[in-house]
Every structure is written in C-alpha cells, then in structure tokens.
Amino acid sequence: MTGAVAGPDGRLRCAWGASTPDYLDYHDTEWGRPLRGEQALFERMCLEAFQSGLSWITILRKRENFRAAFAGFDPVLIAGYGEADIDRLLGDPGIVRNRAKILATIRNANALAALDQPLDELLWSFAPPPGPRPKTMAEVPAITPESTAMAKTLKKRGFAFVGPTTCYALMQATGMVDDHLTDCWIAA
C-alpha cells in the first residue's frame, strides 16, 4: 500500500485523506485529533457502528442527517427512544436505515447511562502509549490488543456493534492512536 500523497494544495497526506474533498476536510481537521466529552465520543461510537460493513464516506456524508435524526446524539434522549422513534428512524432516507444498528444505538445510550465511570475515562483507558507512526497504509492495523480489550469490555457493559475493528476505527478517529503516516503534513 502507499504512503502519503499530495493533495490539491500540494501538502502530503495519508492517501485516503486526499481522495475526496469530504475526506480531505475530515482528515485535516478531525481524524486523529484527541476528542473528549461524553456526547462527542458517544456520537463517534455510534457513527463507527453505523459504518460497520460500509464505507466511512457514506457515514461522513450523512453525518448531519444522523445528528438531526438522533437528537444531536444526546444519549439521555436516545435512551428513551421507543417504537415510534425506531419507526421514524427506519423511514428516514437521510441515514443508514439498518434496524440492528438503530437498536444498537439505543442500547448503547442505555449502556452509557449505566456506566460507573465517565465514558471518556473508560474509552481512553485503552489508548496505548504513543508509538512510531506508520510509513505506509499497509502498516496500519485493523485491530490491536487494545481495541480487542476495549470491545470486550464494552460488550460486557452492555454495548453493541462494538467489535475490535470498530473500536480500532474509533481509537483512530478520536486520537487515541496516531495513524497519520510519517510523511503526512499533520504533525504528531
């Protein structure tokens, strides 16, 4: 696999980050940046679950629709969703209308409410110590021991659609790991 490639502005980026304007903006302003806050992390966890089996660009392009459909990812509100909300979401063409993923989002809001520690603390406890950045995309793993442990713990605590690959994508997206390539313009 390839290393960084030049974007339209000439800066070197992770190859995927220069592939579309949406990815370019996401890569340059969000991906890999440390993210904290219960609602922000809950949103990312939900979106990564919706992405499972799909391309991230699909979710990224529907993100504002997801935010509108799921009350800004307010976990307290989502925990109270009932059948009418599920029907509304299943009929919303602006989001991914997958019943299992919708139910998982509601379940995850309830699991979050039952946590005995802040979501930030729980998720970030799995962040590995900083290591060398990958040189090529081939060096970027899909799962790690930390993402496997995170998935196991989250499932034990009642969360759904949080397998090791989804958890690793969450770790990448929220800056728990830095998988920007060594020659990417984004500094560590």
N, C-alpha and C positions, 0 to 999 in steps of 0.2 A: 504494500500500500504506500501511498505517497506521503510526503512531508507537507510543509506549508506551501501554499500557492499565493500568488499575487492577486489581490482584489482589484476592483475598478479604480481604487485610489493609489494602487501600487504597493500598498502595505502587504507584507506576508501574513497569511492567516492559516489556521487549520483548514484543510481542503474543503470540508463540508461547510465551513463558515463563509466561504466566498462563493458558494454555488448558487445562491438566490439572494435577492435583496432582503427578504424576510430573515433568512439565516444570517446574512451579514450583520444586520442590526442586532439580532439576538446574540450572536457570537461576540460582537464588540461591546455590548452594553450589559448583558446579563449572565451568560453562561460562564460558569466557573467562578463567579463573584460570590463571596460569602454572603449568605442570606440567613437572616434570623427573623423571629417573630412567628407566633403560632399560626396566624391566618395565612401568612405568606408561605410558610412551609407546608401547611395543610393543602393550600392550592396546588403547589408544585407536586405534592404526593398524589393528589387526585388526578392532575393532568398527566403525570407519568403513568398512572394506572390506565387512564383512557388511551394513552399511546400504545399500550401493550398490543403487539401484533400489527401496528400501523406505523406509518412514517411520522416522525416528530413534526414535520412541516404541516401535516394535516391538522394536528392539535394546535400548533402555533398560529395557524391562520384562523382557527375557530376560537382562540383563547378569549377574546372579548365576548363572544356569544356564550361560552361556558361561564364566564364571570356573571353575565346577566342572568342566565338560567339558574345558576346555583348561588344566588344572593351574595355575590362577591366572595364566595367560598367562606362565608361565616359559618363555622362549624356548629354553633349553637342553633342557628336557624335550620341548617341541613339536618341536624339530629332529630328535629321534629317533623321532617317530611313524612307524609303518608301516601296513600294510594293515589289521591288526586294529583299530588306533586309528581309521582312516578309516571302517571299517565301524561301529564303536561310535558315532562322531560322526554318521554318516548315519542311524543309528537312534535318535538322541536327540531326542525331541519338544520338549525344553526350549530348543533352539537353532534357528537357521535351518539347515536341512539342505540346503545347496547344495554339491555336490561341488566345483565350481570354487573356491568361497570357502574351503572347508575345505583344499583342496590349496594355495591361495594362502597361507593362514595358516602351513602347514608350510614352504612355500617361503620365506616371509618370515622365519621363525625361522632357517632356514639362511643366508639372505642377511645377516641381522643378525650371525650368528656370523662371517661372512667380512669384516665391515667392518674397515677400518683406522683407524677413529676411533669414539669413543663415539656412540651413537645420538642422545643429547641434542645433542651438538655438531653433528652432521650436520643434524638437523631444524631446530634453532634458527638455523642459519646462513642460513636462508631467511626468517627473520622480518624484515618490513620495519620501517623506523623508525616510531615511533608517529605516527599522523596523526589528523585530526579524526574523532570518532565520527559515525556516520550519524544523520540525523534521522528517517528512515523506513526501513522494511524494503526499500523499493524501491531504496534507495541501497546496500544490502548486495550485493556481487558474489557470483557463484557460483564464479568463478575469477579469479586475478590473475596477473601475470607471475611473481610469487614462487611461487605454487602450481604453475604450469606448469613452472618450473625445478626445483622440488622433485620433481615427478612424473617428469620426465625423468631426473634424477639417480638417484632410487630405482630406476627401471626399469633403468637402465644397470648398477646394482649388484645386479640380480637380484630385486628385489621385484616383486610382482604385485598387481593390484587397487589401484593407487595412481595413478589418473588425477588431472588437475588439480582437478576438483571434489572428489574425496575428500580430496586434500591440503589444499584450502582449508578444508573442514569440519574436518580435523584441526588446522589452524592456529587456527581459531576456538575449537574445543573446548579446546585446550591453552594458550590465552592468547598465542599468537604474534602474533595480531591482536586488536584490541578492537572487536568489532562490536555491543557493547551500545549501544542508542540513546542519544542525548544526554539525553533526559529519563527514562531508566531510573534507578532508585534506586541501582543498582550504580555506584559511583564508579570513574572511570578509575584 
